[in-house]
Structures are given as structure tokens and as C-alpha cells.
């Protein structure tokens, strides 16, 4: 799931870059889509590196609220 979503996100980032280059502003929907992908990758890596025992979406519980921004 992560690889497929990553490929789609890479295409979306490319489209988003052209959109920002031509119009001079970000597209809100594409930006939210890529932010959700980054938050999901963060959840998967937290589980894989044994930081948390909460499994990501396909196996564990679905997150109802949208993911919050992450400060590193």
C-alpha cells in the first residue's frame, strides 16, 4: 500500500510543482493529499522501528480525524 500510494504521491507532487510554477500558488487539495501521505509514512515507520505498538491503517484501527502536522 505504501509503495502504490508513494508512486501516486510522486505524480501528484510533479503536477503540484507545475501548478505552483504556472499559477504562483499552491493547490490546497494536492497539498493536503501529500501531507496525508507523509503522516501515513510517519505512522508506518513509527510502528516498524518499534516506537509504538499502534499499527497503521490497513492492519490497525482507522484514524478518523485527519492527521495533525508533525514537528520534528
C-alpha positions as CSV (number, residue, x, y, z in Angstrom):
1,X,0.0,0.0,0.0
2,X,2.8,2.4,0.9
3,X,4.6,1.9,-2.4
4,X,1.5,2.4,-4.6
5,X,0.5,5.5,-2.6
6,X,4.1,6.7,-2.8
7,X,4.0,6.4,-6.6
8,X,0.7,8.3,-6.8
9,X,2.0,10.9,-4.5
10,X,5.2,11.4,-6.6
11,X,3.0,12.1,-9.6
12,X,0.8,14.5,-7.6
13,X,3.9,16.3,-6.4
14,X,5.0,16.7,-10.0
15,X,1.6,18.1,-11.0
16,X,1.6,20.3,-7.9
17,X,5.0,21.7,-8.9
18,X,3.8,22.7,-12.4
19,X,0.6,24.2,-10.9
20,X,2.7,26.3,-8.5
21,X,5.1,27.3,-11.2
22,X,2.4,28.4,-13.6
23,X,-0.2,30.0,-11.2
24,X,2.2,31.1,-8.5
25,X,0.2,29.4,-5.7
26,X,-0.3,26.0,-4.1
27,X,-3.3,23.8,-4.8
28,X,-4.9,23.1,-1.4
29,X,-6.2,19.6,-2.3
30,X,-2.9,18.3,-3.6
31,X,-1.1,19.8,-0.7
32,X,-3.4,18.0,1.8
33,X,-3.1,14.7,-0.2
34,X,0.7,14.8,0.1
35,X,0.5,15.8,3.8
36,X,-1.6,12.8,4.5
37,X,0.9,10.6,2.7
38,X,3.7,12.0,4.8
39,X,1.7,11.5,8.0
40,X,1.0,7.9,7.0
41,X,4.6,7.2,6.2
42,X,5.4,8.6,9.7
43,X,2.9,6.2,11.3
44,X,4.3,3.2,9.4
45,X,7.9,4.0,10.3
46,X,6.9,4.6,14.0
47,X,5.5,1.0,14.0
48,X,8.4,-0.5,12.1
49,X,11.0,1.0,14.3
50,X,9.2,-0.2,17.4
51,X,8.5,3.3,18.7
52,X,4.8,2.4,19.2
53,X,2.6,-0.6,19.2
54,X,-0.2,1.1,17.3
55,X,-0.5,-0.5,13.9
56,X,-1.1,1.7,10.9
57,X,-4.3,1.7,9.0
58,X,-4.5,-1.5,6.8
59,X,-3.9,-3.7,9.9
60,X,-4.9,-1.5,12.8
61,X,-7.6,1.0,13.5
62,X,-8.5,3.7,11.0
63,X,-7.8,7.2,12.1
64,X,-11.0,9.1,12.0
65,X,-9.6,12.7,12.4
66,X,-7.2,13.9,9.8
67,X,-3.6,13.6,10.9
68,X,-2.1,16.6,12.6
69,X,1.1,18.3,11.4
70,X,4.2,16.8,12.8
71,X,7.0,18.9,14.3
72,X,10.4,17.2,14.1
